[in-house]
Amino acid sequence: MGMVYVPVDQQGNGPYTLLFGGSINYTGRDVEGDTLMFNSTKGYWTPVNTAHSPAPRQGPGMAYDPATKKVVLFGGSQFTGTFDLNDTWVWDGSDWRQVSTSNAPDPRRWDTQGLAAFGSAGKVVLFGGYNSYGGAFADTWSFDTSLETWTLINAGPNGNPPHSPSPRRAPMAYDPGNNKIILFGGDGITAALDETWTWDDTNGWVLQVPLVSPPPRAMASLTYDSSIGHIVLFGGSGAGSTPPYYNDMWIWEGTTTWTEVFPSLAVPERYAFGMVYDPILGETVIYGGLDQGDTVVLSDQWLITP
């Protein structure tokens, strides 16, 4: 699924959490194409009927851009036909609109965030991803949310930046306190990873060397918790949906270390789930996901604080 928090959209509506797609029977390769909103004041999800919509899919990248108040959706997998997708859509608050681009990243999926808006700069950054044929990417792209165009960033050998994370699908989130996008770990196909990388317009990708770090993991999620001013990490699995499966929570101090925290509620283990911070509730919202080698599809929702 793709899931983002929308403070206000182009129609002036908000705040709400927006969810698109996902799977209710992952091993059966059934994917959804519905759009849902979670209103934190009302406390429930509402289906949204739209005139246009992306095709059903699992694992798209999604990000909210505060500069244009658009939600950007890219890629995902259908599990049928062409399998992986590379279409781009924007959400304006009432409908989806497909963006025609002459230059776009190759088809791919993430099963985690995949995209992150770079603050109020009017750009959404994409890194890496996975395809249904066992391949992983290490390219970095920027989507200009005003011009609605994709640009390959600082391409070196094989189209990848000279200094960047290795091929993987990994969670990303923007840290406004440090004006950087944070990437942690990811699924490198043969092994789960535990590296921490930061990205910004000036320095590109920079490998951090924290004093303490979470164990390696794939398909975890990151979000920025404005109440504590830190990036929060939760959950994940081993490479390719294998054990171990995690339900631990960590915060990135923004400089040199990760710190494990212990919420009062113990959320069950999961990976490939949706996670956002809701400032109205003052809590992190965790929804759905997978467990036990993709054999368990979750539909529960949790509200937690670090």
C-alpha positions in Angstrom: 0.0 0.0 0.0 0.9 3.7 -0.1 0.1 5.8 2.9 0.8 9.5 3.6 -0.3 12.2 6.0 -1.9 15.2 4.3 -2.0 18.4 6.4 -3.9 20.3 3.7 -4.6 19.4 0.0 -5.1 21.6 -3.1 -8.8 21.7 -2.3 -8.2 23.2 1.1 -9.2 19.9 2.8 -7.3 18.3 5.7 -5.8 17.1 7.7 -6.2 13.4 7.0 -4.2 10.3 6.2 -4.5 9.1 2.6 -4.1 5.4 1.7 -4.1 3.8 -1.8 -4.0 0.2 -2.9 -2.4 -2.7 -1.1 -3.3 -6.4 -0.8 -5.9 -8.4 1.2 -4.5 -11.7 0.0 -0.8 -11.4 -0.7 0.0 -15.0 -1.4 -3.0 -15.1 -3.8 -1.6 -12.0 -5.6 -4.9 -10.0 -5.1 -4.2 -6.3 -5.1 -6.5 -3.3 -4.3 -7.1 -0.1 -6.1 -9.2 1.8 -3.6 -8.5 5.3 -2.1 -9.2 5.7 1.6 -9.0 8.6 4.0 -8.5 8.4 7.8 -9.9 11.4 9.7 -8.2 11.5 13.0 -10.9 13.7 14.6 -13.7 11.2 13.5 -11.4 8.1 14.1 -12.4 6.0 11.1 -11.5 5.3 7.5 -13.7 6.5 4.6 -13.7 5.2 1.0 -13.3 7.9 -1.5 -15.0 7.6 -4.9 -12.9 9.3 -7.6 -13.5 10.0 -11.3 -10.0 8.7 -12.1 -7.7 6.3 -10.3 -4.4 4.5 -10.6 -4.7 0.8 -11.4 -4.8 -1.6 -8.4 -1.3 -2.2 -7.1 0.9 -3.2 -4.1 4.0 -1.4 -3.0 3.8 2.0 -4.7 5.9 5.0 -3.5 3.9 7.9 -2.2 4.8 11.3 -0.7 3.1 14.5 0.2 4.7 17.7 -1.1 3.9 20.7 1.2 5.0 23.2 -1.5 2.2 22.3 -4.0 -0.1 20.4 -1.6 0.0 17.4 -4.0 0.4 13.8 -3.1 2.7 12.0 -5.6 2.3 8.3 -6.3 4.8 6.3 -8.4 5.1 2.7 -9.5 4.1 -0.5 -7.6 3.3 -4.0 -8.7 0.1 -5.6 -10.2 1.3 -9.2 -10.1 -0.4 -9.7 -13.5 0.3 -8.5 -17.0 3.4 -6.2 -17.0 3.7 -6.8 -13.2 5.8 -3.7 -12.3 4.6 -0.2 -13.1 6.3 3.2 -13.7 3.3 5.5 -14.0 3.1 8.8 -12.0 -0.1 10.1 -10.4 -0.9 13.2 -8.3 -3.7 13.6 -5.8 -5.3 17.0 -5.5 -7.7 16.3 -2.7 -10.7 15.1 -4.7 -9.3 13.1 -7.7 -6.2 11.4 -9.1 -4.6 12.6 -12.3 -2.0 10.7 -14.3 1.1 12.7 -15.2 2.5 12.3 -18.7 6.3 12.2 -18.5 8.7 11.6 -21.3 11.4 10.6 -18.9 10.7 8.5 -15.8 12.3 5.8 -13.6 12.1 2.2 -14.6 9.1 0.1 -13.3 9.6 -0.8 -9.6 8.0 -1.3 -6.2 9.1 -0.7 -2.5 6.7 -2.1 0.1 7.8 0.8 2.2 7.8 4.6 1.6 10.2 4.7 -1.4 9.6 8.5 -2.0 10.2 11.5 0.3 9.5 15.2 -0.3 12.5 17.4 0.3 10.9 19.9 2.6 9.3 22.8 0.9 11.6 22.8 -2.1 8.9 21.5 -4.4 10.6 18.2 -5.2 10.0 14.6 -4.3 13.1 12.3 -4.1 13.0 8.7 -5.2 15.7 6.1 -4.4 16.1 2.5 -5.5 13.3 0.0 -5.4 12.7 -3.6 -6.4 11.2 -5.4 -9.4 9.3 -8.7 -9.7 12.2 -10.3 -11.5 14.6 -10.2 -8.5 16.4 -7.0 -9.4 17.0 -3.9 -7.2 17.9 -0.3 -8.2 20.3 2.2 -6.8 19.3 5.3 -8.9 18.1 8.6 -7.4 15.5 10.7 -9.1 13.8 14.0 -8.4 10.2 14.9 -9.3 9.6 18.6 -9.8 6.1 18.9 -8.3 5.3 22.2 -10.2 6.6 21.2 -13.7 5.7 17.5 -13.0 8.9 16.2 -14.5 11.4 13.5 -13.4 15.1 14.1 -13.4 17.9 11.6 -12.8 20.2 13.0 -10.2 23.9 13.2 -10.5 24.2 10.1 -12.7 27.5 8.2 -12.7 28.3 4.7 -13.9 25.2 2.6 -14.6 23.1 5.7 -14.1 23.7 5.7 -10.3 25.2 8.6 -8.3 28.9 8.1 -7.6 28.2 8.1 -3.9 24.9 6.5 -2.9 23.4 3.5 -1.1 23.8 0.1 -2.9 20.8 -1.3 -4.8 17.9 -1.8 -2.4 14.3 -1.0 -1.5 14.4 1.1 1.7 12.3 3.5 3.8 12.9 7.2 3.6 11.6 10.2 5.5 12.4 14.0 5.6 13.9 15.4 8.7 13.1 19.2 8.8 15.3 19.8 11.8 18.4 18.9 9.8 16.9 19.6 6.3 17.9 16.1 5.1 16.2 12.9 3.9 17.0 9.9 6.0 17.2 6.4 4.6 17.7 3.4 6.8 18.6 -0.2 6.0 16.6 -1.9 3.3 16.3 -5.1 1.3 19.4 -5.7 -0.7 17.9 -8.9 -2.2 20.4 -11.3 -0.6 20.7 -9.6 2.8 18.9 -7.0 4.9 21.0 -3.9 5.6 21.6 -1.6 8.5 23.2 1.5 7.0 22.0 5.0 7.7 22.2 7.5 4.8 21.3 11.2 4.5 20.5 13.1 1.3 20.2 16.9 0.6 20.5 19.2 -2.4 24.1 20.2 -1.6 25.8 17.0 -0.5 23.8 14.3 -2.2 24.0 11.0 -0.4 26.3 10.8 2.7 26.8 7.6 4.7 26.5 8.1 8.4 28.4 6.2 11.0 26.1 6.1 14.1 27.4 4.9 17.5 24.4 2.7 17.9 22.1 1.3 15.1 19.0 -0.9 14.7 19.6 -4.4 13.5 19.6 -5.0 9.7 16.0 -5.1 8.3 13.9 -4.8 5.2 10.5 -3.2 4.7 10.5 -1.2 7.9 8.9 2.3 7.9 10.1 5.8 8.9 8.2 8.9 9.8 9.0 12.3 11.3 7.5 12.9 14.8 7.2 16.6 15.2 6.4 16.3 18.9 9.9 15.0 19.7 11.7 16.5 16.6 13.1 13.1 15.4 12.7 10.5 12.8 11.0 7.3 14.1 11.7 3.8 12.8 9.4 0.8 13.4 9.2 -2.9 12.4 10.6 -4.7 9.4 11.8 -8.2 8.4 14.8 -10.0 7.1 15.6 -10.0 3.4 12.8 -11.0 1.1 10.1 -11.4 3.9 12.2 -13.9 5.9 12.8 -13.9 9.6 13.5 -12.2 11.9 10.4 -10.1 12.1 10.5 -6.9 14.2 8.2 -4.9 16.4 10.9 -2.6 17.9 11.0 1.2 17.7 14.0 3.5 17.3 14.5 7.2 17.0 17.3 8.9 14.9 18.9 11.6 17.0 19.8 13.5 13.8 23.6 13.5 14.4 25.4 10.4 15.5 23.2 7.7 16.9 19.9 5.7 17.0 18.2 5.2 20.3 15.8 2.3 21.0 12.5 3.4 22.7 9.8 1.3 24.3 6.2 2.5 23.8 3.6 1.6 26.4 1.8 -0.4 23.7 3.5 -3.4 22.2 2.5 -3.4 18.5 2.8 -6.9 17.0 5.6 -7.6 14.5 5.1 -6.6 10.9 6.6 -5.4 7.7 5.4 -3.6 4.5 2.9 -1.6 6.5 1.8 2.0 6.5 3.1 4.5 9.0 2.6 8.3 9.5 2.8 10.7 12.3 -0.5 12.5 13.0 0.1 15.8 14.8 -3.7 16.2 15.6 -3.6 12.9 17.6 0.0 13.5 18.7 0.7 9.9 17.9 2.2 7.7 15.2 -0.4 5.8 13.2 0.5 2.2 12.1 -1.8 0.4 9.7 -1.8 -3.1 8.2 1.2 -4.9 6.8 2.5 -8.4 6.4 3.9 -11.1 8.7 5.3 -14.6 8.6 6.7 -14.8 5.1 3.7 -13.0 3.5 1.3 -15.6 4.7 -0.4 -13.2 7.2 -2.0 -10.0 5.9 -2.8 -7.6 8.7 -5.6 -5.0 8.8 -5.2 -3.7 12.4 -4.4 -0.1 13.3 -2.3 1.2 16.2 -1.7 4.6 17.7 1.6 4.8 19.6 4.1 7.3 21.0 7.8 6.7 21.4 
